[in-house]
């Protein structure tokens, strides 16, 4: 009897191991930087001991518990009320192909995905517009937020990826968009994913912090620090994470993901007169306070940047944390009262001219 149970146990473990191995072979896991790209990474002043590092000490977890203990607690803890909406999120379906390229505008698709037009150029940032395996195993879009797909996107001058996390770099989306994208702008190492997935190397612009790419005589995109981390599975920080500033007829700051630190003030001082900042707001937790900005810190980050207008993303599509789904918008609205910037709050799919 014991022998039979042991056989069943071993067979079960084998099936699980084979299943995990099969999942990990999916191309969405990408490929770690290699060859000339890895050599360039090794020359970065932000790459130490085989991985990228933040400008200041940044523990992923602000807790005495190990990351595995925190992960287990997160998975097994009871989900609070209001974690997800009980009815479809309000959204607008816009025919994006009819938008004039001459207009400076913003269209948000939920979470951190948005279309941005600046100075006659079209940028698509961190698009997650599919729900394919294996990403579908990790998180599910709220009802009403999945009305846009890669097919709805117009031609894109620059696809901007801020870092390699699954909720910002989606295999299904970027592979389907390839024929519509002129060039990709991303932090060091992230180009390995795009090249592995079929993008020609000469269409990928990889930048280190404080490096620039000149679009034309009137516009430059600056790659700037953020306080975060990277990796899609076991390897820690194999690629860089970043924020970006589109410096053209208008200055627009793309915050990406990351915790509060001095880099916001330094960026504001280096690039005065920022017209619009697009900031992370959502999927936070006190245990993650060094790698995600908390609501009470967000107004100060916007003020540090010296922005005249601000809008927030990283909410209203996925429940990746344990706060109520509506809390990020409610908190920033309340906290932005009597502040020196104007808070913009478009709904998903709304064309917002700034």
C-alpha positions as CSV (number, residue, x, y, z in Angstrom):
1,X,0.0,0.0,0.0
2,X,2.8,2.4,0.9
3,X,4.6,1.5,-2.3
4,X,1.5,2.3,-4.3
5,X,1.1,5.7,-2.5
6,X,4.8,6.5,-3.2
7,X,4.4,5.7,-6.9
8,X,1.3,8.0,-7.1
9,X,3.2,10.7,-5.3
10,X,6.2,10.5,-7.6
11,X,4.0,10.4,-10.7
12,X,2.1,13.5,-9.4
13,X,5.3,15.4,-8.9
14,X,6.5,14.4,-12.3
15,X,3.3,15.6,-13.9
16,X,3.6,18.9,-12.1
17,X,7.3,19.3,-13.0
18,X,6.6,18.5,-16.7
19,X,3.7,21.1,-16.6
20,X,5.9,23.8,-15.1
21,X,8.7,23.0,-17.6
22,X,6.3,23.2,-20.5
23,X,4.9,26.6,-19.3
24,X,8.4,28.0,-19.0
25,X,9.1,27.1,-22.6
26,X,6.5,29.5,-23.7
27,X,8.1,32.4,-25.8
28,X,6.4,35.0,-23.6
29,X,9.1,34.3,-20.9
30,X,11.5,35.8,-23.4
31,X,15.3,35.4,-23.4
32,X,18.0,36.8,-21.1
33,X,20.4,39.4,-22.7
34,X,23.3,37.8,-24.5
35,X,26.1,38.6,-26.9
36,X,26.8,42.2,-27.8
37,X,23.8,43.4,-25.8
38,X,25.1,41.7,-22.6
39,X,28.5,43.2,-23.1
40,X,26.9,46.7,-23.4
41,X,24.9,46.0,-20.2
42,X,28.1,45.1,-18.4
43,X,29.5,48.5,-19.2
44,X,26.6,50.3,-17.5
45,X,27.4,52.1,-14.3
46,X,24.1,50.8,-12.9
47,X,25.0,47.1,-13.4
48,X,26.7,45.4,-10.5
49,X,27.5,41.8,-9.7
50,X,25.4,40.5,-12.6
51,X,22.3,42.6,-12.1
52,X,21.0,46.2,-12.4
53,X,20.7,48.2,-9.2
54,X,18.7,51.3,-8.1
55,X,20.4,54.6,-7.3
56,X,19.8,54.0,-3.6
57,X,19.3,50.9,-1.5
58,X,15.9,49.5,-2.4
59,X,14.6,46.3,-0.8
60,X,11.7,44.8,-2.7
61,X,10.0,43.9,0.5
62,X,9.9,46.3,3.5
63,X,9.3,43.5,6.0
64,X,11.2,41.1,8.3
65,X,9.5,38.2,6.5
66,X,11.2,36.5,3.5
67,X,9.8,37.2,0.1
68,X,8.5,33.6,0.0
69,X,6.6,34.1,3.3
70,X,5.1,37.4,2.0
71,X,4.2,35.7,-1.3
72,X,2.5,32.8,0.5
73,X,0.7,35.3,2.9
74,X,-0.5,37.3,-0.1
75,X,-1.8,34.3,-2.0
76,X,-3.6,32.7,1.0
77,X,-4.9,35.8,2.7
78,X,-8.6,36.6,2.5
79,X,-9.4,39.1,-0.3
80,X,-10.8,42.3,1.0
81,X,-14.2,43.7,0.0
82,X,-14.1,46.0,-3.0
83,X,-11.0,44.5,-4.5
84,X,-12.7,44.3,-7.9
85,X,-15.6,46.2,-9.3
86,X,-19.1,44.6,-9.1
87,X,-20.0,46.0,-12.5
88,X,-18.2,46.9,-15.7
89,X,-15.8,49.8,-15.6
90,X,-16.9,52.9,-17.4
91,X,-15.1,53.1,-20.7
92,X,-15.4,54.7,-24.2
93,X,-14.6,53.0,-27.5
94,X,-12.9,55.5,-29.7
95,X,-11.9,55.0,-33.4
96,X,-8.2,55.7,-32.9
97,X,-7.5,55.7,-36.6
98,X,-9.5,59.0,-37.0
99,X,-7.4,60.9,-34.5
100,X,-5.5,63.8,-36.1
101,X,-1.7,63.3,-35.6
102,X,-1.4,67.1,-35.3
103,X,-3.3,67.1,-32.0
104,X,-1.5,66.6,-28.6
105,X,-3.7,64.1,-26.9
106,X,-3.8,61.1,-24.5
107,X,-6.0,58.0,-24.6
108,X,-5.8,55.6,-21.7
109,X,-6.5,51.8,-22.0
110,X,-6.5,51.0,-18.3
111,X,-3.6,50.1,-16.0
112,X,-0.4,51.5,-17.6
113,X,-1.3,51.3,-21.2
114,X,-1.9,54.5,-23.1
115,X,-1.6,56.3,-26.5
116,X,0.1,59.6,-26.4
117,X,0.5,62.2,-29.2
118,X,3.1,64.9,-28.9
119,X,4.4,67.3,-31.5
120,X,3.2,65.2,-34.4
121,X,4.5,61.9,-33.2
122,X,2.5,59.0,-31.8
123,X,3.8,57.0,-28.8
124,X,2.2,53.8,-27.4
125,X,3.3,53.1,-23.9
126,X,3.4,49.7,-22.1
127,X,0.4,48.2,-24.0
128,X,-1.2,45.2,-22.5
129,X,-4.2,44.6,-24.8
130,X,-4.5,40.8,-24.8
131,X,-5.1,38.1,-22.3
132,X,-3.3,35.1,-23.6
133,X,-1.6,32.1,-21.9
134,X,0.4,32.2,-19.6
135,X,-0.4,35.8,-18.6
136,X,-4.0,34.8,-18.2
137,X,-3.0,32.6,-15.3
138,X,-1.6,35.6,-13.4
139,X,-4.2,38.3,-13.6
140,X,-7.6,39.0,-15.2
141,X,-8.8,42.3,-16.6
142,X,-11.8,43.9,-15.0
143,X,-15.0,43.8,-17.0
144,X,-15.4,46.7,-19.3
145,X,-11.6,47.3,-19.6
146,X,-10.9,44.9,-22.4
147,X,-12.6,46.8,-25.2
148,X,-9.3,47.6,-27.0
149,X,-7.1,45.2,-28.8
150,X,-3.9,45.5,-30.9
151,X,-6.1,45.7,-34.0
152,X,-7.6,48.9,-32.7
153,X,-4.2,50.7,-32.6
154,X,-3.2,53.1,-35.3
155,X,0.3,53.3,-36.7
156,X,2.8,53.9,-34.0
157,X,6.0,56.0,-34.3
158,X,7.4,54.8,-31.0
159,X,6.5,51.9,-28.9
160,X,7.8,52.7,-25.4
161,X,8.3,50.0,-22.8
162,X,9.3,51.1,-19.4
163,X,10.4,47.7,-18.0
164,X,9.9,44.0,-18.5
165,X,7.2,43.0,-16.0
166,X,4.2,41.1,-17.4
167,X,1.7,43.9,-16.8
168,X,3.9,46.3,-18.9
169,X,5.4,44.1,-21.6
170,X,2.9,41.7,-23.1
171,X,4.0,39.2,-25.6
172,X,0.6,38.9,-27.3
173,X,0.2,42.6,-27.7
174,X,3.7,43.5,-29.0
175,X,3.9,40.6,-31.4
176,X,0.5,41.6,-32.9
177,X,1.6,45.2,-33.1
178,X,4.9,44.6,-34.9
179,X,3.7,45.7,-38.4
180,X,2.3,48.9,-37.0
181,X,5.4,50.0,-35.0
182,X,8.2,52.1,-36.5
183,X,10.6,51.9,-33.6
184,X,10.8,50.7,-30.0
185,X,12.3,52.7,-27.2
186,X,13.1,50.7,-24.0
187,X,15.7,50.5,-21.2
188,X,18.9,48.4,-21.5
189,X,18.3,44.7,-22.0
190,X,14.6,44.9,-22.7
191,X,15.4,44.8,-26.4
192,X,16.3,41.2,-26.0
193,X,12.6,40.3,-25.6
194,X,11.6,42.3,-28.7
195,X,14.4,40.8,-30.8
196,X,13.6,37.3,-29.7
197,X,9.9,37.9,-30.6
198,X,10.8,39.0,-34.1
199,X,11.5,42.8,-34.0
200,X,14.5,43.7,-36.2
201,X,17.5,45.0,-34.1
202,X,17.7,48.2,-36.1
203,X,14.2,49.1,-34.9
204,X,15.0,48.8,-31.3
205,X,16.5,51.8,-29.3
206,X,17.9,50.7,-26.0
207,X,18.9,53.4,-23.5
208,X,20.6,53.6,-20.2
209,X,19.6,56.1,-17.6
210,X,20.6,59.6,-18.6
211,X,21.0,58.6,-22.3
212,X,19.0,60.3,-25.0
213,X,17.6,59.6,-28.4
214,X,17.0,62.5,-30.8
215,X,13.8,62.0,-32.7
216,X,14.1,65.2,-34.8
217,X,15.4,68.8,-34.4
218,X,12.4,69.6,-32.1
219,X,12.1,66.5,-30.0
220,X,14.3,64.3,-27.9
221,X,13.4,61.4,-25.6
222,X,15.4,61.1,-22.4
223,X,15.8,57.8,-20.5
224,X,15.7,58.6,-16.8
225,X,15.9,56.7,-13.5
226,X,13.0,55.1,-11.6
227,X,13.1,53.1,-8.4
228,X,11.9,49.6,-9.2
229,X,13.1,46.2,-10.3
230,X,12.9,43.8,-13.2
231,X,12.6,40.1,-14.2
232,X,9.9,37.8,-15.5
233,X,10.7,34.8,-13.4
234,X,13.7,33.6,-11.3
235,X,16.5,35.9,-12.6
236,X,16.7,39.1,-10.6
237,X,17.1,42.5,-12.3
238,X,18.5,41.2,-15.6
239,X,17.2,44.3,-17.5
240,X,16.9,48.0,-16.7
241,X,13.7,49.8,-15.6
242,X,13.2,53.5,-16.4
243,X,11.1,56.5,-16.7
244,X,11.2,58.7,-19.8
245,X,10.8,62.4,-20.7
246,X,9.5,63.3,-24.2
247,X,11.1,66.7,-24.6
248,X,9.4,68.4,-27.6
249,X,7.0,71.3,-28.2
250,X,5.6,70.0,-24.9
251,X,7.4,68.2,-22.2
252,X,5.7,64.9,-21.1
253,X,7.1,62.7,-18.3
254,X,6.3,59.0,-18.4
255,X,6.8,57.8,-14.9
256,X,6.7,54.0,-15.4
257,X,6.7,52.1,-12.1
258,X,8.6,52.8,-9.0
259,X,8.8,54.1,-5.4
260,X,9.3,57.6,-4.2
261,X,12.9,59.0,-4.0
262,X,15.1,62.0,-4.8
263,X,15.1,61.2,-8.5
264,X,11.8,63.0,-9.0
265,X,13.2,66.3,-7.7
266,X,16.4,65.8,-9.6
267,X,14.5,65.3,-12.9
268,X,12.3,68.4,-12.2
269,X,15.4,70.5,-11.7
270,X,17.2,69.2,-14.7
271,X,14.1,69.6,-17.0
272,X,12.1,72.6,-15.8
273,X,8.7,73.3,-17.2
274,X,7.2,69.8,-17.6
275,X,3.7,70.2,-19.0
276,X,2.3,66.8,-18.1
277,X,3.4,63.9,-15.9
278,X,1.9,60.4,-16.2
279,X,2.4,58.7,-12.8
280,X,2.0,55.3,-11.3
281,X,-0.9,55.1,-8.9
282,X,-2.2,51.8,-7.8
283,X,-1.0,48.2,-6.9
284,X,0.8,49.5,-3.8
285,X,1.3,48.0,-0.4
286,X,3.2,49.1,2.7
287,X,5.5,46.0,2.2
288,X,6.2,47.3,-1.3
289,X,6.7,51.0,-0.4
290,X,10.2,51.2,-1.8
291,X,9.3,49.9,-5.3
292,X,5.8,51.4,-5.7
293,X,4.7,54.9,-4.8
294,X,2.1,55.2,-2.0
295,X,-0.9,57.5,-2.4
296,X,0.3,59.9,0.3
297,X,3.7,60.3,-1.5
298,X,2.3,60.9,-5.0
299,X,1.4,64.6,-4.7
300,X,4.9,65.3,-3.5
301,X,6.4,63.4,-6.4
302,X,4.3,65.5,-8.9
303,X,5.4,68.7,-7.1
304,X,9.0,67.6,-7.2
305,X,8.8,67.2,-10.9
306,X,7.4,70.7,-11.3
307,X,4.5,69.6,-13.5
308,X,1.6,71.9,-14.4
309,X,-0.7,68.9,-15.1
310,X,-0.8,65.3,-13.9
311,X,-2.7,62.2,-14.5
312,X,-2.3,58.7,-13.0
313,X,-2.3,55.2,-14.4
314,X,-1.6,51.7,-13.0
315,X,-5.1,51.2,-11.8
316,X,-8.7,50.3,-13.0
317,X,-7.8,47.1,-14.9
318,X,-6.0,44.5,-12.7
319,X,-6.1,43.7,-9.0
320,X,-2.4,43.1,-8.3
321,X,-2.5,44.4,-4.7
322,X,-5.0,44.2,-1.9
323,X,-6.4,47.7,-1.8
324,X,-10.0,48.4,-3.1
325,X,-10.0,48.9,-6.8
326,X,-11.4,52.5,-6.6
327,X,-9.0,53.7,-3.9
328,X,-6.1,55.0,-6.1
329,X,-8.4,57.5,-7.9
330,X,-10.3,58.5,-4.8
331,X,-7.0,59.0,-2.8
332,X,-5.2,61.1,-5.4
333,X,-8.3,63.2,-6.0
334,X,-8.6,64.1,-2.3
335,X,-4.8,64.5,-1.9
336,X,-4.6,66.9,-4.9
337,X,-6.9,69.5,-3.4
338,X,-5.2,72.9,-3.3
339,X,-2.0,71.6,-4.9
340,X,0.0,73.6,-7.6
341,X,-0.8,71.2,-10.4
342,X,-4.0,70.3,-12.2
343,X,-5.2,66.7,-11.8
344,X,-6.6,65.2,-15.0
345,X,-8.9,62.2,-14.6
346,X,-10.0,60.8,-18.0
347,X,-11.9,57.5,-18.3
348,X,-10.6,54.6,-20.2
349,X,-10.8,55.3,-24.0
350,X,-11.6,59.0,-23.6
351,X,-9.7,61.3,-26.0
352,X,-8.1,63.8,-23.7
353,X,-6.4,66.9,-25.2
354,X,-3.9,68.4,-22.9
